Amino acid sequence: MKTIFVMMKCELGKAYKVAEAAVETIEQVSEVYSVSGQYDLLTKCYLPDEMDVGHFVVEHLQKLAGVRDTFTISAYKAFSQDKA
């Protein structure tokens, strides 16, 4: 399993609709956050190892109505505090 984060810039007034559509229709989308700055949304996705990142972004995320631009970040290792 590989993790990617995709920043999405949306058409004006469409960010919440894009976020809802991503979470509801794309199985690989784990979480979507509204963010400040150059992009409107930060999307966390988990992809099977055999899935091509480029094809996933182009064929799923960029095709969501209201998406104008994307910026993809590949994650390598997660560090977290043990909550046990």
C-alpha positions as CSV (number, residue, x, y, z in Angstrom):
1,M,0.0,0.0,0.0
2,K,1.3,3.5,-0.8
3,T,0.2,6.8,0.5
4,I,-0.1,10.0,-1.5
5,F,-1.4,13.4,-0.7
6,V,-3.0,15.5,-3.4
7,M,-3.4,19.2,-3.1
8,M,-6.4,20.4,-5.2
9,K,-7.3,23.9,-6.5
10,C,-11.0,24.2,-7.2
11,E,-13.2,26.5,-9.1
12,L,-14.5,29.4,-6.9
13,G,-17.2,28.2,-4.5
14,K,-16.8,24.5,-5.4
15,A,-14.3,23.2,-2.8
16,Y,-16.9,21.7,-0.5
17,K,-18.7,19.9,-3.3
18,V,-15.4,18.6,-4.6
19,A,-14.4,17.3,-1.2
20,E,-17.8,15.6,-0.7
21,A,-17.6,14.0,-4.2
22,A,-14.0,12.7,-3.5
23,V,-14.9,11.1,-0.2
24,E,-18.2,9.6,-1.5
25,T,-17.1,8.3,-4.9
26,I,-13.4,7.4,-4.8
27,E,-12.6,4.3,-2.8
28,Q,-8.9,5.2,-2.4
29,V,-9.6,8.6,-0.8
30,S,-9.2,8.4,3.0
31,E,-9.5,12.0,4.1
32,V,-10.0,15.4,2.6
33,Y,-9.2,18.6,4.4
34,S,-10.0,22.2,3.5
35,V,-6.8,24.2,3.8
36,S,-5.6,27.8,3.4
37,G,-3.0,28.9,0.9
38,Q,-2.4,28.2,-2.8
39,Y,-4.7,25.2,-2.8
40,D,-8.2,24.6,-1.4
41,L,-8.1,20.9,-0.5
42,L,-5.6,18.4,0.8
43,T,-6.6,14.8,0.0
44,K,-5.0,11.7,1.6
45,C,-5.2,8.6,-0.6
46,Y,-4.1,5.0,0.0
47,L,-3.3,3.1,-3.3
48,P,-2.5,-0.5,-3.8
49,D,1.2,-1.1,-4.7
50,E,0.2,-2.1,-8.3
51,M,-1.8,1.1,-9.0
52,D,-0.1,3.8,-11.0
53,V,-0.2,7.1,-9.2
54,G,-0.3,9.2,-12.3
55,H,-3.2,7.3,-13.8
56,F,-5.1,7.5,-10.5
57,V,-4.7,11.2,-10.2
58,V,-5.6,11.9,-13.8
59,E,-8.4,9.4,-14.2
60,H,-10.1,9.9,-10.8
61,L,-9.2,13.1,-8.9
62,Q,-8.7,15.5,-11.9
63,K,-12.0,14.4,-13.4
64,L,-14.0,15.5,-10.4
65,A,-16.3,18.4,-11.3
66,G,-14.8,21.7,-10.1
67,V,-11.1,20.6,-9.9
68,R,-8.9,23.1,-11.7
69,D,-5.4,22.0,-10.7
70,T,-3.6,19.3,-8.6
71,F,-0.2,18.9,-6.9
72,T,0.8,15.3,-5.9
73,I,3.1,14.4,-3.0
74,S,4.3,10.9,-2.5
75,A,4.7,9.8,1.1
76,Y,7.4,7.3,2.1
77,K,7.2,6.6,5.9
78,A,4.7,7.6,8.5
79,F,5.8,8.7,11.9
80,S,3.3,8.8,14.7
81,Q,3.1,8.8,18.5
82,D,2.0,5.4,19.9
83,K,-1.5,6.1,21.4
84,A,-1.7,2.7,23.3
